[in-house]
Amino acid sequence: VSTSSDAYGDWVFGVAPIRDAAGEVAAVLEIGRDFYVFNAAMDEIVKAVLLEALSLLMVLVLLVFEFIYLVNLLAGLESAGKGRGRRLGDRQSPAFLARPIGCLFFTALSFPTAFVPLRMLELARPEDWLSPGALAAAAVSAQMLAFGLAVLASGRLIADRGAAWVIHAGFLFSGLGLILSWLAGDADLFLLANLVLGAGSGAGFLGIRSLLLREPDRELGDIGYSDFYSGMTAGGYAGLGIGSVVAGHAGYQPTFFVALLVMLAAWAVSARLLPWIPPPGIAGAPAARPAPRRGYSGFFRDRGVLVFLLFHIVPVYVLAGYVTYYFTVFAESRGMGIGDIGRLLLLHGLLVIYWGPTAARLLLPKLGGRALVMSAQAIYCLALVFFAFLDDLPGAMAALVAFGLVEGVSVAGANSLFLSLAGVKRLGEERAVAVAEMIGKFGETIGPLAFALALGLGGRSGLIGLAAIFLAAAALLGSGLPARVVPD
């Protein structure tokens, strides 16, 4: 094998004689290839391997950080209990175990997130009752619908039976959904699998989230919610990263089986962690709450609750459409590669995971929930307006970073503000949180549609219009909330 270069490029070639029956050389065979094409193909392979290794390294860093968080938390709980009397940022609570449990649960749950529609397209057949595209959308919608219904039902079950029972049910149904997804050979069974998986994810999410309601120190519980939100986000990114690699090498169907194994391992670890969290009324946990004095009708008639749900929960979850939809579409239209887009979205996630809890510990005791929520909504709106006027990639990236800086802090303030409302206390915190999460899921569903409409209106003018609506919602939130909240 030799190489040569000429005016037409670089070449690699081999020469071998062709002999006749008498053994004499009858001809010479030369096979060559353009070395540039060969090198380009090798460069693509090396680049793909390096990017995959980098993705797995980032996932490993996320999981190692969560493991360190768990070890430090358990050590702190063993040696110093809750550490009452020290400043807020240094105190520990058993309820903070919601973060590692949530991280484990959402790591397993997020393995197939990116390719559920693609798997449905593989299973769809021409004779099915819906078109392949409609079935792919139905799979995602079925999961979201089941999630919302399970969250609503779980709020009552937690109040009646306790969080641990609902968490185990979430793991059970999620595992069953993964089994059905793995075994599904047609679109109907896969659709059923997504319904079961959505129900399990909804129950597990609310059950784990409600562990924080056992913390009697409300400020500490609010910080714990920021931690839980960060752990859940970290688990989502970790599961998505590992699941994408597994699916790329083994295919979609085996990835569901791997996700099932991870879910079982997460369930086993979580079962060991749950006994660390005392039930209400034991070992410093809050006493059992009095029975609610009103039903859902009274809850929705409460002015503070209605204002919070309409002018904070819905707008903020709609705003998530910028991250999940608009940024990707805009960046790709301006020539940014999908790899760079993915890395910027990962940067947004890292800000939520690591900056959010730290900033919440610093700002929540000083400003309070109301000020954090109002400030967060204002920053969201200003970031959108800034991007709309620049209308370029640096503006889009700046808005993405601003969203990441605000999101992790905002959730702690929103948790503090919502749980302090009189209507929430009358209905019961578990049931009230379930309603808020279901309404948030509705906002999350219509978010991409709202930003798609903004894109259709011309981008800049559409974004300014959305920002004006969100800013008006922030003003209505500030003016509509009660001046005083019910003390704990």
Summary of the structure (lengths in Angstrom):
residues: 488
radius of gyration: 26.5
end to end distance: 81.3
largest distance: 106.1
contacts: 1727
relative contact order: 0.11
helix: 79%
strand: 5%
